[in-house]
Amino acid sequence: MSDDLGTPFLRLEREGPIAWCVIDRPAARNALTSAMYYGIKRAVYLVNGDPDLAALVITGTGDVFAPGGDLGGGSDAGEQPVAALGPDTLPFLAVRDSRAPVIAAVNGICQGGGLLIAMMADIAVASDRATFRAPELLRGIVDATFAATLPAHVGVAVARDLLLSARRLDAAEAQRLGIISRVVPHDGLREAALSAAAEVLRTAPGARAQTKRMLNEHYRPIDYPTMFAALEESPEPREGMRAFMEKRPPAWVPPDLPA
């Protein structure tokens, strides 16, 4: 497998035994296309299959880690075609189940699918400038991955709060709630991510894999059939996306709702 991740908006950089998957699509604020989602999954498989690599760090550029999927849909110029967005395209379970340690170096805005990548990583190290949000319901999107995994991190009551309100969190609150584990000064993020990878790599790989398997049993099964059926059949995602592109409230928002 080559280091080409199938899209010009992801770079694989090697630093000794550590691979960096860099999300770099500044024109779209790092919004993830289907090819980018699949490219992150490909990066996980590449690191697990390359004897010269031992761990993967996923990070973004500028002030954005990843804001989630591109609401415009489709692919962008230069990307290899992939299947329509679905369970086989999404990288979240590959990140969660990777035998090679995966570290999320959250450099800025982290929402939607970006937040799921950070949550599923073995260690999420966040800049003190990072912000977090699960905005799917604002766009009419049912997100089965959040529903199955977020309660294991924060408890059911807080998961209800975060998913149903879609409110934004700063890094300190995200750490306090258990969404991420480490917050560091912004300028020290790269060094902190490398340190986290080195710490995990000092543990025995076989025992580590079994421990991860037992930890992952805390997650509920993910109801992808309901999620993708809703995306195809419900009018809400289409209205939510149109409203987002037109910079207006979706039609379901009461007109006299206080700001």
PyMOL commands that set and color helices and strands:
alter all, ss='L'
color gray80, all
select helices_A, chain A and resi 26-28+34-49+92-97+112-120+136-139+144-154+156-165+171-177+186-201+205-216+224-233+235-246
alter helices_A, ss='H'
color red, helices_A
select strands_A, chain A and resi 10-15+18-23+55-59+64-66+102-106+109-111+123-127+131-133+169-170+182-184
alter strands_A, ss='S'
color yellow, strands_A
deselect
rebuild
show_as cartoon
